[in-house]
Amino acid sequence: MTETVRPSPEARTATGARTFFISGFGTALEFYDFIIYGLAAAIVFPTVFFPGFDHTVGTLVAFAAFGSGFIARPLGGVVFGHFGDRIGRKAMLVLTLLIMGGSTFLIGCLPVYESVGVAAPVMLVALRLVQGFAAGGEWGGASLFGIENAPENRRGLWGSFTSAGIGIGSLFGTGVFTVITLLPEEQLQAWAWRVPFWLGGLLVLVGVVARSRMPHEERRTDRAPRVPILNAVKRHPRQMLLAIGVAFGYNTLAYIGTIFTVTYAEERGYDYTESLLLQVAGSIAFTLAVPAMAMLSDRRGRKPVVIVGTLAYAGFFFVYFPLVDGHVLGLATLAYVLVNVLMAAPQGCIPAFLGEQFPAATRYSSISATYQTGAALGGGTAATAATALFIAYDNNPIGVGLYSGAAALVLVLCAWGLRETFRVPTAQLGTGTGTGTGAHDAHDTQRTPDTQPV
């Protein structure tokens, strides 16, 4: 059973800028929430919520709480994906942002361990679970809005708007934390760490307004499967498993590269502000590199960019650590920039690459469930596992490098097993038709007015 999502006439004339604002900006806010939690887990939460441990072990426990949010992501992907396939993308994208923003704001209001004891970390973990549930439906829906409204030869680029949003959210979150770390330590621990969470909760309202003005899809819900996720598992089991592997490998690498590296820089003697400035440089590089990698995949294919970029990324980690260890700020900045440019290669392609594997009728459920399951298995454990390996190897990063290499191997093998889709017409995605090979497909020469590049 297949079904083509037909955007409304308003959607057909949407520009790339408007699509980016709806999909990319919303994801930027969502990832801002995640990055500020990850940075707080590395910098503040070991003292505020998990006192009694030395700093490294406290960081490990804080990262474990960070990972708890990933437990709920597959469930959120299934729930929001189900209704996204049955009733449309718009309502789910508004709802995910509202839940995400509310839980972020409440984290900033939590009492600390000193005030209420063990209830403080319990409430923190509970709100992380709510955040994870909402995030489970956010990424897939936002990616599909770009892919399904894109010109035929721009699906990689328009799908990457969510990936660019990740970079913008990371940049903004890291920038905010950089500013508050300029305050005295006492103020940072006492109240200043709350400000980024309050700000994130308020900014989500901007995304909600933008998404509430999205055009409704013209869908025939009577043709959608009764339970889209079960239909997808039954009809596309191989693609589902391989997509989970791609998401697992990528999220493991990404969260090592964005969260663990903060702790690593601090362990090597960089102060809070220096380590966060390194993250800012990396986030800028990532945001600029993502659309470039996505456009390359529109020309050369998803698989070559994903596979070559992943291998280069994993290999570079063995150069990255010595560059940071030298404690020369210029070399460390170069290391952060390069690791983020390489990380952008798979991330820029993954939204389109995974979304293109499935038919429209089950696409929201399929991409959300697979990506979020992989994110839970990989991203939810990456920072904790990397920190544990760092401790086990007596503060030697070789264990983290090997761990990254193993994750990269999983990503590469699973990406290799998926179908190359960059030349398959949108209407034929996931149907088993369309060539996906050759210099040009029919859609390249018989383009309708609404598929012209914007």
DOTORRO-23885 format. One record per residue (C-alpha): residue number from 0; residue in three letters; y, z, x negated. Coordinates in Angstrom, 1 decimal. Layout:
DOTORRO-23885
REC;NUM;ALA;Y;Z;X
...
END
This chain:
DOTORRO-23885
REC;0;MET;0.0;0.0;0.0
REC;1;THR;3.3;-1.0;-1.5
REC;2;GLU;6.8;-0.9;-0.4
REC;3;THR;10.1;-2.1;-1.8
REC;4;VAL;13.0;0.2;-1.8
REC;5;ARG;15.9;-1.8;-0.5
REC;6;PRO;19.3;-0.4;-1.3
REC;7;SER;22.1;-0.7;1.2
REC;8;PRO;24.6;-3.4;0.8
REC;9;GLU;27.0;-0.9;-0.7
REC;10;ALA;24.3;0.1;-3.3
REC;11;ARG;23.7;-3.6;-4.2
REC;12;THR;27.3;-4.0;-5.3
REC;13;ALA;27.3;-0.7;-7.2
REC;14;THR;28.7;-1.0;-10.7
REC;15;GLY;27.1;0.5;-13.7
REC;16;ALA;29.9;3.1;-13.9
REC;17;ARG;29.3;4.3;-10.4
REC;18;THR;25.5;4.5;-10.9
REC;19;PHE;26.0;6.4;-14.1
REC;20;PHE;28.3;8.9;-12.4
REC;21;ILE;25.7;9.6;-9.7
REC;22;SER;22.6;9.7;-11.8
REC;23;GLY;23.8;10.5;-15.3
REC;24;PHE;26.5;13.0;-14.4
REC;25;GLY;24.2;15.0;-12.2
REC;26;THR;21.6;15.1;-14.9
REC;27;ALA;24.3;16.1;-17.4
REC;28;LEU;25.0;19.2;-15.3
REC;29;GLU;21.3;19.9;-14.9
REC;30;PHE;20.7;19.7;-18.6
REC;31;TYR;23.8;21.7;-19.4
REC;32;ASP;22.2;24.5;-17.5
REC;33;PHE;19.1;24.3;-19.6
REC;34;ILE;20.8;24.0;-22.9
REC;35;ILE;23.0;27.0;-22.4
REC;36;TYR;19.9;29.0;-21.5
REC;37;GLY;18.1;27.8;-24.6
REC;38;LEU;21.1;28.6;-26.8
REC;39;ALA;21.6;32.0;-25.2
REC;40;ALA;17.8;32.6;-25.8
REC;41;ALA;18.3;31.9;-29.5
REC;42;ILE;21.6;33.8;-29.9
REC;43;VAL;22.2;36.5;-27.3
REC;44;PHE;19.2;37.2;-25.1
REC;45;PRO;17.0;38.9;-27.8
REC;46;THR;19.6;41.7;-27.8
REC;47;VAL;20.8;41.7;-24.2
REC;48;PHE;17.5;41.3;-22.4
REC;49;PHE;14.8;42.0;-25.0
REC;50;PRO;16.0;44.9;-27.2
REC;51;GLY;13.5;46.9;-29.3
REC;52;PHE;12.2;43.9;-31.3
REC;53;ASP;13.4;42.5;-34.6
REC;54;HIS;15.5;39.4;-34.1
REC;55;THR;12.9;36.8;-34.8
REC;56;VAL;10.3;38.4;-32.5
REC;57;GLY;12.9;39.0;-29.9
REC;58;THR;13.8;35.3;-30.1
REC;59;LEU;10.1;34.4;-29.6
REC;60;VAL;10.0;36.6;-26.4
REC;61;ALA;13.3;35.0;-25.2
REC;62;PHE;11.9;31.5;-25.7
REC;63;ALA;8.8;32.5;-23.8
REC;64;ALA;11.1;33.5;-20.9
REC;65;PHE;12.8;30.1;-21.4
REC;66;GLY;9.4;28.4;-21.1
REC;67;SER;8.6;30.2;-17.8
REC;68;GLY;11.0;27.8;-16.1
REC;69;PHE;8.8;24.9;-17.0
REC;70;ILE;5.9;26.5;-15.0
REC;71;ALA;7.6;25.6;-11.8
REC;72;ARG;8.6;22.1;-12.8
REC;73;PRO;5.4;20.2;-11.8
REC;74;LEU;5.5;22.0;-8.4
REC;75;GLY;9.1;21.0;-7.9
REC;76;GLY;8.3;17.4;-8.9
REC;77;VAL;5.5;17.2;-6.3
REC;78;VAL;7.6;18.8;-3.5
REC;79;PHE;10.8;16.9;-4.1
REC;80;GLY;8.9;13.7;-5.0
REC;81;HIS;7.0;13.9;-1.7
REC;82;PHE;10.2;14.1;0.4
REC;83;GLY;12.0;11.6;-1.9
REC;84;ASP;9.3;9.1;-1.1
REC;85;ARG;9.1;9.9;2.6
REC;86;ILE;12.7;10.3;3.6
REC;87;GLY;14.7;8.9;0.6
REC;88;ARG;16.3;9.9;-2.7
REC;89;LYS;19.7;11.1;-1.6
REC;90;ALA;18.9;14.3;0.2
REC;91;MET;16.6;15.5;-2.6
REC;92;LEU;19.2;14.8;-5.3
REC;93;VAL;21.8;16.8;-3.5
REC;94;LEU;19.4;19.7;-2.9
REC;95;THR;18.1;19.9;-6.5
REC;96;LEU;21.7;20.2;-7.8
REC;97;LEU;22.6;22.9;-5.3
REC;98;ILE;19.5;25.0;-6.2
REC;99;MET;20.1;24.5;-9.9
REC;100;GLY;23.7;25.4;-9.8
REC;101;GLY;23.1;28.5;-7.7
REC;102;SER;20.5;29.9;-10.0
REC;103;THR;22.6;29.2;-13.0
REC;104;PHE;25.5;31.0;-11.6
REC;105;LEU;23.3;34.0;-10.7
REC;106;ILE;22.0;34.2;-14.3
REC;107;GLY;25.5;34.8;-15.4
REC;108;CYS;25.7;37.7;-12.9
REC;109;LEU;22.5;39.5;-14.0
REC;110;PRO;22.6;43.1;-15.2
REC;111;VAL;21.4;43.6;-18.7
REC;112;TYR;18.4;45.7;-20.0
REC;113;GLU;20.6;48.6;-20.9
REC;114;SER;21.7;48.9;-17.3
REC;115;VAL;18.5;48.4;-15.2
REC;116;GLY;15.7;48.4;-17.8
REC;117;VAL;12.8;46.0;-17.3
REC;118;ALA;14.2;44.7;-14.0
REC;119;ALA;16.7;42.7;-16.0
REC;120;PRO;14.2;40.4;-17.8
REC;121;VAL;12.1;40.2;-14.6
REC;122;MET;15.1;38.9;-12.7
REC;123;LEU;15.9;36.5;-15.5
REC;124;VAL;12.4;35.0;-15.5
REC;125;ALA;12.6;34.7;-11.6
REC;126;LEU;15.8;32.7;-11.8
REC;127;ARG;14.3;30.6;-14.6
REC;128;LEU;11.4;29.8;-12.2
REC;129;VAL;13.9;28.7;-9.5
REC;130;GLN;15.8;26.6;-12.0
REC;131;GLY;12.5;24.9;-13.1
REC;132;PHE;11.5;24.2;-9.5
REC;133;ALA;14.8;22.4;-8.9
REC;134;ALA;14.7;20.6;-12.2
REC;135;GLY;11.3;19.3;-11.3
REC;136;GLY;12.8;17.0;-8.7
REC;137;GLU;16.1;16.2;-10.5
REC;138;TRP;15.1;14.0;-13.4
REC;139;GLY;12.8;11.6;-11.5
REC;140;GLY;15.1;11.0;-8.6
REC;141;ALA;18.2;10.5;-10.8
REC;142;SER;16.2;8.1;-13.0
REC;143;LEU;15.0;6.1;-10.0
REC;144;PHE;18.5;5.8;-8.6
REC;145;GLY;19.5;3.9;-11.7
REC;146;ILE;16.3;1.8;-12.0
REC;147;GLU;16.1;0.8;-8.4
REC;148;ASN;19.7;-0.3;-8.2
REC;149;ALA;19.8;-2.0;-11.6
REC;150;PRO;19.9;-5.8;-12.3
REC;151;GLU;16.5;-7.1;-13.2
REC;152;ASN;17.3;-7.4;-16.9
REC;153;ARG;19.1;-4.0;-17.1
REC;154;ARG;16.6;-1.5;-15.8
REC;155;GLY;16.2;0.1;-19.2
REC;156;LEU;19.9;0.6;-19.6
REC;157;TRP;20.6;1.8;-16.1
REC;158;GLY;17.5;4.1;-16.2
REC;159;SER;18.8;5.5;-19.4
REC;160;PHE;21.9;6.9;-17.7
REC;161;THR;19.9;10.1;-17.1
REC;162;SER;19.0;10.2;-20.8
REC;163;ALA;22.7;9.8;-21.7
REC;164;GLY;23.4;12.6;-19.2
REC;165;ILE;21.1;14.8;-21.2
REC;166;GLY;23.1;14.1;-24.3
REC;167;ILE;26.4;14.8;-22.4
REC;168;GLY;25.0;18.0;-20.9
REC;169;SER;23.8;19.1;-24.3
REC;170;LEU;27.1;18.3;-25.9
REC;171;PHE;29.1;20.2;-23.2
REC;172;GLY;26.8;23.2;-23.2
REC;173;THR;26.7;23.4;-27.0
REC;174;GLY;30.5;23.0;-27.2
REC;175;VAL;31.0;25.8;-24.7
REC;176;PHE;28.7;28.1;-26.7
REC;177;THR;30.4;27.1;-29.9
REC;178;VAL;33.8;28.3;-28.4
REC;179;ILE;32.4;31.7;-27.2
REC;180;THR;30.8;32.4;-30.6
REC;181;LEU;34.3;32.4;-32.1
REC;182;LEU;34.8;35.7;-30.2
REC;183;PRO;33.9;39.0;-31.8
REC;184;GLU;30.2;39.9;-31.7
REC;185;GLU;30.8;42.8;-29.4
REC;186;GLN;32.6;40.6;-26.8
REC;187;LEU;29.9;37.9;-27.1
REC;188;GLN;27.1;40.4;-26.3
REC;189;ALA;29.1;42.3;-23.7
REC;190;TRP;30.4;39.6;-21.4
REC;191;ALA;31.3;36.3;-23.0
REC;192;TRP;27.7;34.9;-22.8
REC;193;ARG;28.1;34.9;-19.0
REC;194;VAL;31.0;32.5;-18.9
REC;195;PRO;28.9;29.3;-19.6
REC;196;PHE;26.6;30.2;-16.7
REC;197;TRP;29.4;30.7;-14.3
REC;198;LEU;31.1;27.5;-15.4
REC;199;GLY;27.8;25.6;-15.0
REC;200;GLY;27.4;26.9;-11.5
REC;201;LEU;30.8;25.8;-10.5
REC;202;LEU;30.6;22.3;-12.2
REC;203;VAL;27.4;21.5;-10.2
REC;204;LEU;29.7;21.3;-7.1
REC;205;VAL;31.3;18.2;-8.6
REC;206;GLY;27.9;16.5;-8.9
REC;207;VAL;27.0;17.5;-5.3
REC;208;VAL;30.1;15.8;-4.0
REC;209;ALA;29.3;12.7;-6.0
REC;210;ARG;25.8;12.6;-4.7
REC;211;SER;26.7;13.3;-1.1
REC;212;ARG;28.6;10.0;-1.2
REC;213;MET;25.5;8.0;-2.3
REC;214;PRO;24.5;5.2;0.0
REC;215;HIS;21.4;5.8;2.1
REC;216;GLU;18.4;3.7;1.2
REC;217;GLU;17.0;1.3;3.8
REC;218;ARG;13.4;2.6;3.9
REC;219;ARG;10.6;2.2;6.4
REC;220;THR;9.0;5.6;6.1
REC;221;ASP;6.1;4.7;8.4
REC;222;ARG;4.8;2.6;5.6
REC;223;ALA;5.0;5.3;3.0
REC;224;PRO;1.7;7.1;2.3
REC;225;ARG;1.3;10.3;4.2
REC;226;VAL;0.8;12.3;1.0
REC;227;PRO;2.4;10.1;-1.8
REC;228;ILE;1.1;12.1;-4.7
REC;229;LEU;-2.5;12.0;-3.5
REC;230;ASN;-2.2;8.3;-3.0
REC;231;ALA;-0.8;7.8;-6.5
REC;232;VAL;-3.6;9.9;-8.1
REC;233;LYS;-6.2;7.9;-6.2
REC;234;ARG;-4.8;4.4;-6.9
REC;235;HIS;-3.3;4.9;-10.4
REC;236;PRO;-5.2;7.7;-12.2
REC;237;ARG;-5.0;6.1;-15.6
REC;238;GLN;-1.3;5.5;-15.5
REC;239;MET;-0.8;9.1;-14.2
REC;240;LEU;-2.7;10.6;-17.1
REC;241;LEU;-1.0;8.4;-19.7
REC;242;ALA;2.4;9.1;-18.3
REC;243;ILE;1.7;12.9;-18.6
REC;244;GLY;0.8;12.3;-22.2
REC;245;VAL;4.0;10.4;-22.9
REC;246;ALA;6.0;13.2;-21.3
REC;247;PHE;4.1;15.9;-23.2
REC;248;GLY;4.6;14.3;-26.5
REC;249;TYR;8.3;13.5;-26.0
REC;250;ASN;9.3;16.9;-24.5
REC;251;THR;7.5;18.7;-27.4
REC;252;LEU;9.5;16.8;-29.9
REC;253;ALA;12.7;17.0;-28.0
REC;254;TYR;12.7;20.8;-27.5
REC;255;ILE;11.8;21.4;-31.1
REC;256;GLY;14.7;19.1;-32.0
REC;257;THR;17.2;20.8;-29.7
REC;258;ILE;16.2;24.4;-29.3
REC;259;PHE;14.1;25.5;-32.2
REC;260;THR;16.5;23.9;-34.7
REC;261;VAL;19.2;26.5;-33.7
REC;262;THR;16.9;29.3;-34.7
REC;263;TYR;16.0;27.5;-37.9
REC;264;ALA;19.5;27.0;-38.9
REC;265;GLU;20.3;30.7;-38.4
REC;266;GLU;17.2;31.7;-40.4
REC;267;ARG;18.4;29.6;-43.2
REC;268;GLY;21.8;31.4;-43.3
REC;269;TYR;24.0;29.3;-41.1
REC;270;ASP;26.2;31.4;-38.8
REC;271;TYR;26.3;30.9;-35.0
REC;272;THR;29.3;28.7;-35.1
REC;273;GLU;27.9;26.4;-37.9
REC;274;SER;24.5;26.0;-36.2
REC;275;LEU;26.2;25.1;-32.9
REC;276;LEU;28.6;22.6;-34.6
REC;277;LEU;25.5;20.9;-36.0
REC;278;GLN;24.1;20.7;-32.5
REC;279;VAL;27.4;19.2;-31.3
REC;280;ALA;27.2;16.5;-34.0
REC;281;GLY;23.6;15.8;-32.9
REC;282;SER;24.4;15.6;-29.3
REC;283;ILE;27.2;13.0;-29.9
REC;284;ALA;24.8;10.9;-31.9
REC;285;PHE;22.1;11.2;-29.2
REC;286;THR;24.5;10.2;-26.4
REC;287;LEU;25.7;7.1;-28.2
REC;288;ALA;22.2;6.1;-29.4
REC;289;VAL;20.4;6.3;-26.0
REC;290;PRO;22.0;3.3;-24.3
REC;291;ALA;21.7;1.3;-27.5
REC;292;MET;17.9;2.0;-27.6
REC;293;ALA;17.6;1.3;-23.9
REC;294;MET;19.3;-2.1;-24.2
REC;295;LEU;17.0;-2.9;-27.1
REC;296;SER;14.1;-2.2;-24.8
REC;297;ASP;15.5;-4.5;-22.2
REC;298;ARG;15.4;-7.3;-24.9
REC;299;ARG;12.3;-6.4;-26.9
REC;300;GLY;10.2;-4.3;-24.6
REC;301;ARG;9.7;-0.6;-23.9
REC;302;LYS;6.6;0.0;-26.0
REC;303;PRO;7.9;-1.2;-29.4
REC;304;VAL;11.0;1.0;-29.2
REC;305;VAL;9.1;4.1;-28.0
REC;306;ILE;6.3;3.8;-30.5
REC;307;VAL;8.4;2.9;-33.6
REC;308;GLY;11.1;5.4;-32.7
REC;309;THR;8.6;8.2;-32.2
REC;310;LEU;6.8;7.6;-35.5
REC;311;ALA;10.1;7.5;-37.4
REC;312;TYR;11.3;10.7;-35.6
REC;313;ALA;8.1;12.6;-36.5
REC;314;GLY;8.2;11.4;-40.1
REC;315;PHE;11.9;12.4;-40.5
REC;316;PHE;11.2;16.0;-39.8
REC;317;PHE;9.7;16.3;-43.3
REC;318;VAL;13.1;15.2;-44.6
REC;319;TYR;15.1;17.1;-42.1
REC;320;PHE;14.0;20.6;-43.1
REC;321;PRO;14.8;20.2;-46.9
REC;322;LEU;18.2;18.7;-46.0
REC;323;VAL;19.0;21.8;-43.8
REC;324;ASP;17.6;24.1;-46.4
REC;325;GLY;20.1;22.9;-49.0
REC;326;HIS;22.8;24.7;-47.0
REC;327;VAL;25.3;21.8;-47.7
REC;328;LEU;27.0;21.4;-44.4
REC;329;GLY;27.5;17.7;-44.8
REC;330;LEU;23.8;17.0;-45.5
REC;331;ALA;22.8;19.3;-42.7
REC;332;THR;25.1;17.4;-40.3
REC;333;LEU;23.6;14.1;-41.4
REC;334;ALA;20.1;15.6;-40.8
REC;335;TYR;21.1;16.6;-37.2
REC;336;VAL;22.6;13.2;-36.5
REC;337;LEU;19.6;11.2;-37.7
REC;338;VAL;17.0;13.4;-36.0
REC;339;ASN;19.0;12.9;-32.7
REC;340;VAL;19.4;9.1;-33.2
REC;341;LEU;15.6;8.8;-33.7
REC;342;MET;14.9;11.1;-30.7
REC;343;ALA;17.0;8.7;-28.6
REC;344;ALA;14.5;5.9;-29.1
REC;345;PRO;11.8;7.2;-26.9
REC;346;GLN;14.1;9.0;-24.5
REC;347;GLY;16.3;6.0;-23.9
REC;348;CYS;13.3;4.0;-22.7
REC;349;ILE;11.1;6.6;-21.0
REC;350;PRO;12.9;6.7;-17.5
REC;351;ALA;12.4;3.0;-17.0
REC;352;PHE;9.0;2.8;-18.9
REC;353;LEU;7.4;5.5;-16.7
REC;354;GLY;9.1;4.5;-13.4
REC;355;GLU;8.0;0.9;-13.9
REC;356;GLN;4.4;1.9;-13.9
REC;357;PHE;4.3;2.8;-10.2
REC;358;PRO;5.0;1.1;-6.8
REC;359;ALA;8.1;2.1;-4.9
REC;360;ALA;6.2;3.8;-2.1
REC;361;THR;4.9;6.6;-4.4
REC;362;ARG;7.3;6.2;-7.4
REC;363;TYR;9.4;9.4;-6.9
REC;364;SER;6.2;11.5;-6.6
REC;365;SER;4.5;9.7;-9.5
REC;366;ILE;7.3;9.8;-12.0
REC;367;SER;8.3;13.4;-11.1
REC;368;ALA;4.8;14.9;-11.1
REC;369;THR;3.7;13.2;-14.4
REC;370;TYR;6.9;13.8;-16.3
REC;371;GLN;7.3;17.4;-15.2
REC;372;THR;3.7;18.2;-15.9
REC;373;GLY;4.1;16.8;-19.4
REC;374;ALA;7.4;18.7;-19.7
REC;375;ALA;5.7;22.0;-18.7
REC;376;LEU;2.8;21.5;-21.2
REC;377;GLY;5.0;20.3;-24.0
REC;378;GLY;8.7;21.3;-23.6
REC;379;GLY;7.8;24.7;-22.0
REC;380;THR;5.8;25.8;-25.1
REC;381;ALA;7.5;23.8;-27.9
REC;382;ALA;10.2;26.3;-28.9
REC;383;THR;7.8;29.3;-28.6
REC;384;ALA;5.0;27.5;-30.5
REC;385;ALA;7.4;26.3;-33.2
REC;386;THR;8.8;29.7;-33.7
REC;387;ALA;5.3;31.3;-33.8
REC;388;LEU;4.2;28.7;-36.4
REC;389;PHE;7.4;29.4;-38.4
REC;390;ILE;6.5;33.1;-38.5
REC;391;ALA;2.8;32.4;-39.2
REC;392;TYR;3.7;30.2;-42.2
REC;393;ASP;6.0;32.9;-43.6
REC;394;ASN;9.2;31.1;-42.7
REC;395;ASN;7.9;27.8;-44.1
REC;396;PRO;8.6;24.8;-41.7
REC;397;ILE;5.5;22.9;-42.7
REC;398;GLY;3.6;24.2;-39.7
REC;399;VAL;6.4;22.9;-37.4
REC;400;GLY;6.4;19.5;-39.1
REC;401;LEU;2.6;19.2;-38.5
REC;402;TYR;3.0;20.3;-34.9
REC;403;SER;5.7;17.6;-34.4
REC;404;GLY;3.4;15.0;-35.9
REC;405;ALA;0.6;15.9;-33.6
REC;406;ALA;2.9;15.6;-30.5
REC;407;ALA;4.2;12.3;-31.8
REC;408;LEU;0.6;11.0;-32.1
REC;409;VAL;-0.1;11.9;-28.5
REC;410;LEU;3.1;10.1;-27.3
REC;411;VAL;2.3;7.0;-29.3
REC;412;LEU;-1.3;6.7;-28.2
REC;413;CYS;-0.4;7.2;-24.5
REC;414;ALA;2.5;4.8;-24.7
REC;415;TRP;0.3;2.2;-26.3
REC;416;GLY;-2.1;2.5;-23.3
REC;417;LEU;0.5;1.9;-20.7
REC;418;ARG;1.5;-1.6;-19.4
REC;419;GLU;4.5;-3.3;-20.9
REC;420;THR;6.8;-3.8;-18.0
REC;421;PHE;10.2;-4.9;-19.1
REC;422;ARG;9.9;-8.4;-17.8
REC;423;VAL;8.0;-7.6;-14.6
REC;424;PRO;10.3;-8.2;-11.5
REC;425;THR;11.3;-5.0;-9.8
REC;426;ALA;9.6;-6.0;-6.5
REC;427;GLN;6.3;-6.4;-8.3
REC;428;LEU;6.3;-3.1;-10.3
REC;429;GLY;3.1;-1.2;-9.9
REC;430;THR;1.5;-3.9;-7.8
REC;431;GLY;-0.6;-5.5;-10.5
REC;432;THR;1.3;-8.7;-10.2
REC;433;GLY;4.0;-10.1;-12.5
REC;434;THR;3.2;-11.1;-16.0
REC;435;GLY;5.1;-8.7;-18.2
REC;436;THR;4.7;-11.1;-21.1
REC;437;GLY;6.3;-14.3;-22.3
REC;438;ALA;9.8;-15.2;-23.2
REC;439;HIS;11.1;-15.3;-19.6
REC;440;ASP;9.9;-14.5;-16.2
REC;441;ALA;10.8;-16.1;-12.9
REC;442;HIS;13.4;-13.5;-12.3
REC;443;ASP;15.3;-14.4;-15.4
REC;444;THR;15.9;-17.9;-14.2
REC;445;GLN;16.0;-17.4;-10.4
REC;446;ARG;18.4;-14.5;-10.3
REC;447;THR;20.0;-13.7;-6.9
REC;448;PRO;23.7;-12.8;-6.8
REC;449;ASP;22.9;-9.0;-6.4
REC;450;THR;21.0;-8.9;-9.6
REC;451;GLN;23.7;-10.3;-11.8
REC;452;PRO;24.6;-8.0;-14.7
REC;453;VAL;27.5;-5.7;-13.9
END
